[in-house]
Amino acid sequence: MAGRWEEKIRQYLSSIKHGFLYQVLPLGRASQTRLTELKNSHRGERCFIIGNGPSLKQMDLSKLRDEYTFGLNRIYLLFPELGFSTTYLVAVNWLVLEQCVDEILVLPTLKFLPWTFRKRLSPEILGNTVFFQSNRGNKVFTPDARRPLWQGATVTFIAMQLAYHMGFEKVVLVGVDHSFSTPGKAHTEVVSQGDDPNHFSPNYFGKGFRWQLPDLETSEIAFRLARKAFEADRREIVDATVGGKLTVFPKINYLELFE
């Protein structure tokens, strides 16, 4: 019991430290300025949050070329095939960031990364990166991304909060399959032993890649908070994932969005 409380106290003190540095360091202030500029910058518009599920291979993603899009984690592996980059990219998982930071940093798209990861970045690329603070405690949907954001056990939830912050009226989910074939306890770190069956590419978490097993239960808690927040403001999140297992959001036919 004592160990648990010591860990909570340590996390609390760490959050205070990082929050203070976010307010006073030039890099943190720059991110706050950029987030202020982005606040309601897309009011009334729609965007797509592109997950990384295998269902993406069943979709005509070329239709998203001229749409506002949020890509997640290693979605950039799909960029050469698409012929375009997502408007934004969001990455939060430390195992992904630690192993893929060099690939992420060279991307031309505007990136949103955790403030605690700032020391891993080279100064010359910081103009294309916005840092957000993470909320490790309260399970809440935060409408203003200048405040700490709960991750909700999924990068998708961070993207939803950023989309709300920017004022998007309609958010469409694609590739959020909400289904994993790899068994095990949530948050357990594992090492991939071969091709990845859980994402759009077998190389996504390919052989030798370290990753954490998903926490679908916690992510559903987060998604329900997101739906409630959007609907309370007369906005909406809909799910156009082909064959997805997520049941939190209203389903919609992907192709009908472009008729």
C-alpha positions in Angstrom: 0.0 0.0 0.0 2.8 2.4 0.9 4.5 1.8 -2.5 1.3 2.7 -4.3 1.0 6.0 -2.4 4.6 6.8 -3.0 4.1 6.3 -6.7 1.0 8.6 -6.7 3.0 11.3 -4.9 5.9 10.9 -7.3 3.5 11.3 -10.3 1.8 14.3 -8.7 5.1 16.1 -8.0 6.3 15.2 -11.5 3.1 16.7 -13.1 3.6 19.9 -11.1 7.2 20.2 -12.3 6.3 19.6 -15.9 3.3 21.9 -15.7 5.5 24.7 -14.4 8.1 24.2 -17.0 5.4 24.2 -19.7 4.4 27.7 -18.5 7.8 29.2 -18.2 10.1 27.7 -20.8 10.1 29.3 -24.3 9.3 26.0 -25.9 6.2 25.5 -23.8 5.1 29.1 -24.3 5.5 28.6 -28.0 3.2 25.6 -28.0 0.6 27.5 -26.0 0.7 30.3 -28.5 0.3 27.8 -31.4 -2.6 26.1 -29.6 -4.2 29.6 -29.1 -3.9 30.2 -32.8 -5.5 26.8 -33.6 -8.4 27.4 -31.1 -11.6 27.3 -33.2 -9.6 27.7 -36.4 -11.8 25.0 -38.1 -15.1 26.0 -36.7 -18.0 24.5 -38.6 -15.8 22.2 -40.7 -15.4 18.4 -40.7 -12.3 16.2 -40.2 -11.3 12.6 -40.3 -9.4 10.8 -37.6 -7.6 7.9 -39.3 -6.9 4.9 -37.1 -4.4 2.2 -37.9 -6.6 -0.8 -38.2 -6.5 -3.5 -41.0 -9.8 -2.2 -42.2 -8.0 0.7 -43.9 -6.9 -1.7 -46.6 -10.6 -2.1 -47.5 -11.2 1.6 -48.0 -10.6 4.2 -50.8 -8.5 6.6 -48.8 -7.8 8.7 -51.8 -11.1 10.5 -51.1 -9.4 12.0 -48.0 -6.8 13.9 -50.1 -8.6 17.3 -49.8 -10.0 16.7 -46.3 -8.7 17.7 -42.9 -7.2 14.6 -41.4 -5.6 13.5 -38.1 -3.1 10.7 -38.5 -2.1 8.6 -35.5 1.3 7.2 -34.4 2.8 5.3 -37.4 0.1 6.2 -40.0 3.0 7.7 -42.0 3.9 4.2 -43.2 0.8 4.6 -45.4 1.8 8.0 -46.9 3.8 6.7 -49.9 0.8 4.6 -51.0 -1.6 7.5 -50.4 0.4 10.1 -52.2 -0.3 12.7 -49.5 0.2 13.3 -45.8 -2.4 13.8 -43.1 -3.0 17.4 -42.1 -1.9 16.6 -38.5 -0.2 13.8 -36.8 -0.7 12.8 -33.1 1.6 10.4 -31.2 1.5 9.8 -27.5 2.8 6.3 -26.7 6.4 6.3 -25.4 7.3 3.0 -26.9 6.3 4.3 -30.3 8.1 7.6 -29.8 11.3 6.0 -28.5 11.5 3.6 -31.4 10.2 5.8 -34.2 11.3 9.3 -33.3 13.6 9.8 -36.2 10.9 8.8 -38.7 8.4 11.0 -37.0 10.6 14.1 -36.9 11.1 14.3 -40.6 7.4 14.3 -41.4 6.2 17.6 -43.0 2.9 17.5 -41.3 2.2 19.4 -38.0 2.8 17.1 -35.1 1.3 17.0 -31.7 3.5 15.3 -29.1 3.6 15.0 -25.3 5.4 17.8 -23.5 7.5 15.2 -21.5 9.0 14.0 -24.7 10.5 17.4 -25.7 14.1 16.6 -24.7 14.3 14.0 -27.4 13.8 16.5 -30.2 16.3 18.5 -32.2 15.9 22.3 -32.1 15.7 22.6 -35.9 12.4 20.7 -36.2 10.6 22.3 -33.3 8.8 24.8 -35.5 6.7 22.0 -36.9 5.8 20.5 -33.5 3.2 21.4 -30.9 3.5 20.0 -27.4 0.5 19.2 -25.2 0.5 18.4 -21.5 -0.8 15.0 -20.3 -3.3 14.6 -17.5 -2.5 11.3 -15.7 -5.2 11.5 -13.1 -8.7 12.8 -13.9 -10.7 10.9 -16.4 -12.2 13.8 -18.3 -12.7 15.2 -21.8 -10.8 18.6 -22.0 -12.2 21.0 -24.5 -9.2 23.3 -24.4 -6.0 21.7 -25.4 -3.9 24.3 -23.6 -4.8 22.4 -20.5 -3.6 18.9 -19.6 -5.3 16.2 -21.7 -6.2 12.7 -20.4 -4.9 10.1 -22.9 -7.8 7.7 -22.2 -5.5 4.7 -23.1 -5.7 5.6 -26.8 -4.1 8.3 -29.0 -7.5 8.5 -30.7 -8.9 10.3 -27.7 -6.2 12.9 -27.8 -7.0 13.5 -31.4 -10.7 14.0 -30.5 -9.8 16.6 -27.9 -7.6 18.4 -30.4 -10.3 18.3 -33.0 -12.8 19.8 -30.5 -10.2 22.5 -29.6 -9.9 23.4 -33.2 -13.6 23.8 -33.6 -14.4 20.9 -36.0 -18.1 20.4 -36.1 -18.1 16.8 -37.4 -15.4 14.2 -36.7 -15.4 11.0 -38.8 -13.6 7.9 -37.6 -12.0 5.5 -40.1 -9.7 2.6 -39.4 -10.6 2.5 -35.7 -11.3 -1.2 -35.7 -11.3 -1.5 -31.9 -10.2 -5.1 -32.2 -6.9 -6.9 -31.5 -6.0 -10.5 -32.0 -3.0 -10.5 -29.7 -4.1 -11.8 -26.3 -2.9 -10.6 -22.9 -3.4 -8.1 -20.1 -3.9 -4.5 -21.0 -0.8 -2.3 -20.9 1.6 -5.3 -20.8 4.7 -4.6 -22.8 5.4 -7.3 -25.4 7.8 -7.8 -28.2 6.4 -8.6 -31.6 7.5 -12.1 -32.9 6.5 -11.6 -36.5 4.2 -9.7 -38.9 1.6 -7.4 -37.2 -2.0 -8.7 -37.7 -3.6 -5.8 -35.8 -2.7 -2.9 -38.1 -2.9 -1.9 -41.7 0.7 -3.0 -42.3 2.5 -6.1 -41.2 5.5 -3.9 -40.5 3.5 -1.5 -38.2 4.6 -3.4 -35.1 6.8 -5.8 -37.0 9.2 -8.4 -35.6 11.3 -7.1 -32.7 9.1 -4.0 -32.1 8.2 -3.3 -28.4 4.6 -2.3 -27.8 1.8 -2.3 -25.2 -1.3 -4.4 -25.4 -4.4 -2.2 -25.7 -6.8 -1.2 -23.0 -10.1 -1.3 -24.9 -12.2 -0.9 -21.7 -10.6 2.3 -20.7 -10.7 3.7 -24.2 -14.4 3.1 -24.4 -14.8 5.2 -21.2 -12.9 7.9 -22.9 -14.9 7.6 -26.1 -18.2 8.0 -24.2 -16.8 11.2 -22.7 -16.0 12.5 -26.1 -19.4 11.7 -27.5 -21.1 13.5 -24.6 -18.9 16.6 -25.0 -19.5 16.9 -28.7 -23.2 16.3 -28.6 -23.6 18.8 -25.7 -22.2 21.4 -28.1 -24.3 20.3 -31.0 -21.4 18.7 -32.7 -20.9 15.0 -33.6 -18.5 12.1 -33.9 -19.5 9.4 -36.3 -17.8 6.1 -37.1 -17.2 5.1 -40.8 -14.8 2.3 -40.0 -15.5 -0.7 -42.2 -16.4 -3.7 -40.0 -15.3 -1.9 -36.8 -16.2 -3.3 -33.4 -16.6 0.0 -31.6 -20.2 0.7 -30.7 -19.9 4.0 -28.9 -20.5 6.3 -31.9 -23.3 6.3 -34.6 -22.3 4.3 -37.7 -22.2 5.9 -41.1 -21.4 4.7 -44.6 -18.0 6.0 -45.7 -18.7 6.4 -49.4 -21.9 8.3 -48.7 -19.9 11.1 -47.1 -18.6 12.1 -50.5 -21.8 11.9 -52.5 
